[in-house]
Amino acid sequence: MGVCFPRRAIHDTQVCAVEGDGLAGERAAASSEWGTWPDVVARSLPFGGVSQGEDPATDIRGAGRLGLDCLLYLATYHGSVFSRLLEKLDGERSDWEYPFAVAGLNLTFMLLDMVGLQQSCHGGAAAAGRGSPPQSATRTASGRGFASLAASEDCAFEELFVAAFECLDREWLRQKASYMQFNQVMKDVRGEVDSALSLQPKSVEELRRALRLGD
């Protein structure tokens, strides 16, 4: 497992909202902390459905910096999975596929909401990885499951994101979905992840087994 991207608070406004300089500013800030963004990640944003207009930050406002960090984590530490998902290498694909980057940003937003962290975006200071999540994150079965995972995994949120993305692609293929079914697929993935987290996995391996994913 790799090194997590900034162990900032999930609720930091830099993570939960992209304001001001937009995507260019976010990329510059990330580069100053983690070196140059891999070119493949930068290319995945327009290819993956993110606007190529003057301020594509409008597409990432809900997931914010954390959404970009999760895509970067996926590309850096799970390169084969990143390529497989980006290039849609598995199974018989639809003529109208889901956009990769937008799907990833939507997953980040969904997972924050599931584990009870999204509501605190503009206040508080809960870490995405190892540590004690805020009280709001332990009010649901998913939140308690994430707390169990985060207690022993430094990159708990990022690894949850990777697993959820793999589930999305698997469910997409199972349903033989097209873009118009994207919301339904997301709903079904949310149910899968919720069930897995309710088992309170204590490691990434336990989480992936609960989701019926390979190592």
Secondary structure, DSSP 8 states (H G I E B T S, - for coil): ----S---BTTSHHHH---TTHHHHHHHHHHHHHSS--HHHHHHHHHTT---SS-GGGGTTTTHHHHHHHHHHHHHH-HHHHHHHHTT-SSS--SS---HHHHHHHHHHHHHHHTT-GGGTTS---BSSSS---GGGGSSHHHHHHHHHHTT-TTHHHHHHHHHHHHHHHHHHHTT--GGGHHHHHHHHHHHHHHHHTT--SSHHHHHHHTT---
